[in-house]
Amino acid sequence: MDVHLRELRYFVAVAEDLNVTRAAERLFVSQPALSKQLRVLERQLGFQLFERVPGGVVLTRQGAVLLPVARDLLERWGAGAEAARAAAPTGTLVIGMQTAVGRGLQQEALRRFRAAMPGWEVSLRLVGWDDPSGGLADGSSGVAFIWLPVPPGLRTYVLATERRGVAMPADHPLAELAEIPFSALRDEPFIALPPAAGPLRDFWLGLDAREDEPVIGVTANTPEEVFEAVTSGLGVVLVAEGNAMLYNRPGMAYRPVTGLPPGELAIAWREGDKSPQVTAFIDALRQAATKV
């Protein structure tokens, strides 16, 4: 029987909230996805963990017995992973990224990091939108460049605040405008991040500025999938101004959008992570950001 740490985290969160919807919001996952993972865990265990009651769920007797064990495993794994990282004087800092960073930040930060941490290497890792933590939640990344909002349990430092615009096929009728009111896009099919992206998906669909439900043209999990869908005429997508320049390609037009608050690019790390390599990289990035 192979039970994953993510499944245990989901179980503990629902056990604490005794409400699947609230736990899903806290975990930055969709309620159906969370319910599905709980059913998978119950099939693996061979018994039910929760019983449904009006207003939520309650633990079964087996679930109540398993809860402290799950908490202990998660705590021990987190402590063990941190101890293992701290044990090595040199190593590799894995940097998760959901999009290209650019903006004159990364190269300068890496130069400063290597000067502060001689012997340490860095590994850049592209993480799909289905993990809004950029690999921090499961420990596969030490730090991550991600867009706000972020899941709980992370600390962030905002590196860039940029207006949101729209990427669309170059022959789209709205491409004739210099700026596009967001209200003009509300009936357009949108390229959406996967449901697992949670509030991040909602932000890039503009749910913070609309009362209606967006029309979803297609779901994409990586920037390449997003912009391939745009140039294929499957929909439009909101993008940050800096990303529009980084991902510019033939057959696609970018226009600023009015009526939307800006997006925020941040460096993120796990709360309580005071490992020297993470601290050094955050400091290097802060210094690099002040020079841009």
TIVODREN-277413 format. One line per 4 residues: number of its first residue (from 1); their letters; for each residue x negated, y, z of C-alpha. Coordinates in pm, 1 decimal, padded with zeros to 6 digits. Last residue first. Layout:
BEGIN
NUM	A	X/Y/Z | ...
// end
This chain:
BEGIN
292	VKTA	-01619.1/04684.2/-01131.1 | -01884.9/04746.0/-00863.7 | -01650.2/04698.8/-00566.7 | -01537.9/04364.0/-00708.6
288	AQRL	-01894.6/04230.8/-00716.7 | -01941.3/04305.1/-00346.3 | -01616.0/04130.5/-00258.4 | -01717.4/03840.6/-00480.4
284	ADIF	-02050.4/03797.4/-00306.7 | -01882.4/03808.4/00035.0 | -01628.0/03546.6/-00073.3 | -01908.8/03329.9/-00213.5
280	ATVQ	-02116.5/03354.0/00103.7 | -01820.4/03270.0/00328.5 | -01738.0/02965.3/00116.3 | -02098.6/02844.9/00122.3
276	PSKD	-02140.1/02910.1/00494.9 | -01831.7/02708.8/00597.7 | -01581.9/02926.7/00782.3 | -01267.5/02754.6/00654.7
272	GERW	-01002.0/02851.9/00912.0 | -00737.6/02925.3/00652.1 | -00829.4/02762.8/00322.5 | -00972.4/02983.5/00048.4
268	AIAL	-00834.0/03220.9/-00211.8 | -00979.6/03469.4/-00459.6 | -00708.2/03695.8/-00589.3 | -00538.5/03817.1/-00907.7
264	EGPP	-00233.2/04035.0/-00842.0 | 00054.2/04094.7/-01085.2 | 00225.6/04430.0/-01125.3 | 00588.1/04524.0/-01049.3
260	LGTV	00819.4/04503.9/-01352.7 | 01045.9/04765.7/-01510.4 | 00827.7/04838.5/-01811.5 | 00654.8/04571.4/-02017.1
256	PRYA	00321.0/04622.1/-02191.6 | 00295.9/04460.4/-02536.8 | 00084.6/04166.6/-02651.5 | 00101.0/04017.2/-03001.2
252	MGPR	00016.4/03665.0/-03113.7 | -00051.3/03523.0/-03460.7 | -00427.9/03537.2/-03424.9 | -00558.2/03510.9/-03067.7
248	NYLM	-00599.5/03723.9/-02756.3 | -00652.5/03507.0/-02448.9 | -00899.3/03723.9/-02257.7 | -00737.8/04049.8/-02366.0
244	ANGE	-00388.4/03941.2/-02263.4 | -00538.7/03801.3/-01945.6 | -00642.1/04149.4/-01835.0 | -00290.7/04289.0/-01886.0
240	AVLV	-00129.9/04012.2/-01684.4 | 00098.3/03781.4/-01877.6 | 00473.6/03735.5/-01918.6 | 00560.5/03474.1/-02178.3
236	VGLG	00760.8/03458.6/-02499.8 | 00919.6/03158.6/-02666.2 | 00878.5/02854.4/-02888.8 | 00739.2/03049.4/-03185.5
232	STVA	00434.6/02828.9/-03237.3 | 00211.6/03123.0/-03142.4 | 00385.5/03133.6/-02803.0 | 00370.1/02757.8/-02745.6
228	EFVE	-00002.4/02757.1/-02822.9 | -00033.4/03042.2/-02575.3 | 00120.0/02847.4/-02289.5 | -00045.0/02513.9/-02369.6
224	EPTN	-00386.3/02679.8/-02370.9 | -00305.4/02857.9/-02043.5 | -00226.2/02523.1/-01878.0 | 00087.4/02342.9/-01754.0
220	ATVG	00351.3/02449.7/-02006.3 | 00731.8/02427.4/-01991.5 | 00936.8/02515.6/-02300.9 | 01205.8/02759.7/-02412.5
216	IVPE	01347.8/02837.0/-02069.6 | 01627.7/03097.1/-02070.1 | 01602.6/03293.9/-01748.4 | 01878.3/03292.8/-01484.4
212	DERA	02039.1/03630.7/-01425.3 | 01968.5/03881.7/-01149.7 | 01636.8/04002.4/-01283.8 | 01329.8/04186.1/-01155.3
208	DLGL	01183.3/03942.6/-00902.0 | 01284.0/03655.9/-01130.9 | 01031.6/03784.2/-01385.7 | 00955.5/03441.1/-01530.1
204	WFDR	00595.1/03487.8/-01419.4 | 00710.4/03544.8/-01061.0 | 00944.9/03243.8/-01060.3 | 00666.9/03009.2/-01168.1
200	LPGA	00444.5/03145.4/-00889.4 | 00732.9/03092.1/-00646.9 | 00720.1/02714.5/-00713.5 | 00432.4/02594.9/-00934.5
196	APPL	00581.0/02244.0/-00902.6 | 00860.5/02356.8/-01139.4 | 00606.2/02367.5/-01426.3 | 00511.9/02713.2/-01562.0
192	AIFP	00764.2/02857.6/-01803.2 | 00746.9/02979.9/-02163.4 | 01048.0/03207.8/-02190.4 | 01341.0/03204.0/-02434.8
188	EDRL	01452.6/03565.1/-02492.5 | 01784.9/03680.6/-02346.4 | 01622.3/03883.5/-02068.0 | 01356.3/04035.6/-02288.3
184	ASFP	01518.9/04373.2/-02364.2 | 01586.7/04424.5/-01992.2 | 01211.8/04409.5/-01933.3 | 01175.2/04732.6/-02126.6
180	IEAL	00914.1/04689.5/-02401.4 | 00624.7/04925.7/-02466.9 | 00467.1/05022.1/-02800.4 | 00763.1/04870.3/-02988.1
176	EALP	00723.6/04691.5/-03323.6 | 00646.8/04369.1/-03136.3 | 01015.8/04359.2/-03040.3 | 01104.3/04215.1/-03383.3
172	HDAP	00868.4/03916.1/-03328.8 | 00620.1/03883.5/-03617.1 | 00314.3/03871.9/-03390.3 | 00466.7/03591.1/-03183.9
168	MAVG	00500.7/03703.9/-02822.9 | 00285.6/03786.9/-02522.6 | 00459.6/04008.2/-02268.4 | 00319.9/04256.9/-02022.3
164	RRET	00256.4/04263.7/-01650.3 | 00064.2/04547.0/-01494.7 | -00261.9/04461.5/-01325.3 | -00390.2/04446.3/-00968.9
160	ALVY	-00737.1/04293.9/-00949.9 | -00954.1/04126.5/-00687.4 | -00706.8/04061.7/-00406.7 | -00864.3/03870.9/-00116.9
156	TRLG	-00672.6/03565.5/-00006.7 | -00622.8/03330.7/00286.7 | -00446.6/03000.3/00240.3 | -00228.1/02784.7/00464.7
152	PPVP	00096.1/02875.8/00292.9 | 00118.4/02858.1/-00087.7 | 00009.3/03157.4/-00298.2 | 00203.5/03446.4/-00451.7
148	LWIF	-00021.2/03566.2/-00605.6 | -00247.4/03461.5/-00890.1 | -00536.1/03223.9/-00833.2 | -00916.4/03218.6/-00839.4
144	AVGS	-01004.9/02930.0/-00611.3 | -01242.8/02845.6/-00329.0 | -01369.5/02509.9/-00201.5 | -01178.4/02305.4/-00457.1
140	SGDA	-01081.1/01935.5/-00444.1 | -00965.2/01981.4/-00083.5 | -00605.4/01865.8/-00145.2 | -00445.4/02204.0/-00081.3
136	LGGS	-00737.6/02404.4/-00220.8 | -00711.4/02266.9/-00574.9 | -00588.0/02592.2/-00731.5 | -00322.1/02632.2/-00463.3
132	PDDW	-00043.5/02663.4/-00723.7 | -00102.4/02298.7/-00824.1 | 00136.3/02230.4/-01113.6 | -00027.6/02527.6/-01287.4
128	GVLR	-00316.2/02300.9/-01382.4 | -00662.7/02339.3/-01230.7 | -00972.8/02423.6/-01435.8 | -01284.3/02345.1/-01234.1
124	LSVE	-01602.2/02553.6/-01223.8 | -01887.5/02381.7/-01039.8 | -02136.8/02584.3/-00838.9 | -02480.4/02485.5/-00720.8
120	WGPM	-02645.0/02549.5/-00386.4 | -03021.8/02534.4/-00352.9 | -03052.9/02901.0/-00262.8 | -02740.7/03033.3/-00090.7
116	AARF	-02762.3/03417.1/-00073.9 | -02934.7/03460.6/-00409.7 | -02712.4/03197.4/-00568.2 | -02403.4/03377.4/-00435.0
112	RRLA	-02518.2/03716.5/-00567.7 | -02565.8/03582.0/-00919.3 | -02236.4/03392.8/-00900.9 | -02051.3/03710.4/-00797.9
108	EQQL	-02204.5/03908.6/-01085.1 | -02103.0/03645.2/-01342.2 | -01750.1/03605.2/-01206.1 | -01632.3/03961.2/-01173.7
104	GRGV	-01667.7/04148.6/-01503.8 | -01291.9/04128.2/-01566.0 | -01328.1/03767.6/-01684.2 | -01137.1/03512.7/-01474.9
100	ATQM	-01016.1/03251.6/-01723.7 | -00694.2/03099.1/-01594.8 | -00594.4/02852.1/-01323.0 | -00940.8/02838.4/-01169.1
96	GIVL	-01086.0/02624.3/-00892.4 | -01442.9/02687.9/-00778.2 | -01625.6/02381.0/-00648.1 | -01924.3/02471.3/-00431.4
92	TGTP	-02195.6/02211.7/-00481.6 | -02449.4/02101.2/-00227.1 | -02726.2/02218.9/-00002.7 | -02771.2/02214.2/00374.2
88	AAAR	-02528.9/01918.8/00392.6 | -02345.3/01849.0/00716.3 | -02105.6/02143.1/00684.2 | -01916.1/01983.8/00397.2
84	AAEA	-01888.4/01653.5/00583.4 | -01762.4/01828.4/00896.2 | -01498.4/02013.0/00691.8 | -01380.7/01688.5/00530.8
80	GAGW	-01371.8/01513.5/00866.5 | -01169.9/01789.9/01030.8 | -00916.1/01788.5/00748.5 | -00897.7/01407.3/00745.0
76	RELL	-00858.3/01393.7/01122.8 | -00577.7/01651.4/01118.4 | -00394.4/01475.5/00835.3 | -00431.0/01133.9/00999.3
72	DRAV	-00315.2/01267.7/01337.1 | -00007.6/01428.9/01187.9 | 00081.8/01108.0/01004.8 | 00042.9/00902.9/01324.0
68	PLLV	00252.7/01153.9/01519.9 | 00531.9/01122.1/01257.7 | 00533.2/00742.3/01213.8 | 00724.3/00661.3/01533.4
64	AGQR	00986.6/00928.3/01462.3 | 01022.5/00800.9/01105.5 | 01081.4/00444.7/01225.7 | 01357.9/00562.6/01459.7
60	TLVV	01509.5/00763.6/01175.9 | 01428.1/01131.4/01161.3 | 01710.7/01375.9/01108.1 | 01818.7/01556.7/00792.2
56	GGPV	01979.6/01884.1/00687.7 | 02287.9/02095.4/00743.8 | 02536.1/01812.3/00787.9 | 02332.8/01492.1/00837.2
52	REFL	02109.7/01294.3/00600.5 | 01897.0/01018.8/00751.9 | 01521.5/01033.6/00732.6 | 01218.9/00803.5/00722.3
48	QFGL	01381.5/00502.3/00560.9 | 01195.9/00170.0/00547.7 | 00975.0/-00035.4/00316.1 | 00668.6/00182.0/00352.5
44	QREL	00600.5/00210.1/-00020.8 | 00968.9/00260.2/-00096.5 | 00989.2/00528.8/00174.2 | 00689.0/00710.6/00029.1
40	VRLQ	00841.5/00710.1/-00320.4 | 01170.9/00838.2/-00177.3 | 00983.2/01118.6/-00002.8 | 00807.2/01206.6/-00328.8
36	KSLA	01142.6/01229.4/-00510.0 | 01292.5/01453.8/-00241.9 | 00994.6/01689.3/-00271.2 | 01023.7/01705.0/-00650.9
32	PQSV	01399.6/01768.5/-00628.7 | 01344.3/02051.9/-00375.0 | 01084.1/02225.0/-00590.8 | 00737.3/02276.0/-00449.7
28	FLRE	00577.8/02575.5/-00276.1 | 00529.0/02380.4/00049.8 | 00726.6/02632.2/00256.4 | 01003.8/02647.1/-00002.6
24	AART	01016.9/02266.3/-00019.1 | 01037.0/02245.7/00361.1 | 01331.4/02484.5/00364.4 | 01514.8/02279.0/00100.0
20	VNLD	01437.5/01944.7/00266.1 | 01568.5/02046.7/00607.8 | 01453.6/01887.8/00932.0 | 01193.8/02168.0/00936.9
16	EAVA	00919.2/01978.1/01122.0 | 01008.5/01635.3/00980.4 | 01030.7/01787.8/00632.2 | 00680.2/01930.3/00667.4
12	VFYR	00540.6/01607.4/00814.4 | 00676.8/01397.1/00526.5 | 00544.8/01636.9/00262.1 | 00200.2/01638.7/00421.7
8	LERL	00207.4/01257.3/00432.5 | 00297.2/01243.5/00063.0 | 00012.9/01482.6/-00019.5 | -00229.3/01267.3/00180.4
4	HVDM	-00154.2/00971.6/-00044.0 | -00015.3/00633.1/00060.8 | -00156.8/00329.8/-00116.2 | 00000.0/00000.0/00000.0
// end
